[in-house]
Amino acid sequence: MITGSDFYHVMTAMVPLYVAMFLAYGSVKWWKIFTPDQCSGINRFVALFAVPLLSFHFISTNDPYAMNFHFIAADTLQKIIILVALAFWSNLTRRGSLDWTITLFSLSTLPNTLVMGIPLLKGMYGDASGTLMVQIVVLQCIIWYTLMLFMFEYRGAKLLISENRGGDMVMNNGHEGGGAGEKAAAAADGKAKIMPPTSVMTRLILIMVWRKLIRNPNTYSSLIGLIWSLVSFRWHVTMPAIIAKSISILSDAGLGMAMFSLGLFMALQPRIIACGKSTAAFAMGVRFFVGPAVMAAASIVVGLRGTLLHIAIVQAALPQGIVPFVFAKEYNVHPDILSTGVIFGMLIALPFTLVYYILLGL
């Protein structure tokens, strides 16, 4: 039974996040405190420092030797089920496409676990649920965001091939392809271009993905945080106080700054529902119903019961993650849908997750 005290704890965790978001929104939309250039600078600070250090803090303090493998298995199975279903849909139906496969995978499986999930679930189910959310974040950063990058790069390579510019693409990256570029921009009659072999294309895609990853601060924060957690919890090593304090200064502000940055982003958009009402409704249905439904099925299959099952379902009903939107915008794959998922999802997330929390607690 949900008590008034339970509801108060949830609101204590969530209301401060919304306060930061709406203060940022008002400072741009109504009070004109920040210019677009200043907003860009704040967003850059959050992307390069606040969120990576926040990720490092959560990952480095997570005990990798005490992870709940049943919970991790449920989360992994949910993503695999949806990915396989989308792959079949994309290849066996006329309406299916790689673009929609990527977008629907993002909408249904990649919630805002770090920024909203940890404080919300802690308010609902206590500190133990926060530890589970950190485990989900670790897998997101290391596995699923890498998979997303690979799919985006694979899509880009296919587009270049379809435009008969595969030879040009390899030529432009010939210094990494071991001379393959020179063998391929060659042409039989000066007009037709020789398409690069599959092995060359695969290698080029991997190089593109690697370039993106090594330029992403979140990659370093996740990897270093994981390595440190493996070392510290294995040999009980304590981080030097000077380093710990240096990190905590920014990581402590990371959560609030991430929400503030999201509010700035909301205020700079011409409208909240950028993709149209019908598409937005479809996206919200995928985000708040399809994802949790598949998660419930996957959790039951791996044997989750009781509170763990409730946590798995509620975390799957969190609003759209911010990182998938950043990828969608960079690669121009339905960025309007993902931005609507982030913005509109944040506005309706609290009532939706509270409904799930209440229904599961009956």
Disulfide bonds with the S-S distance in Angstrom:
none
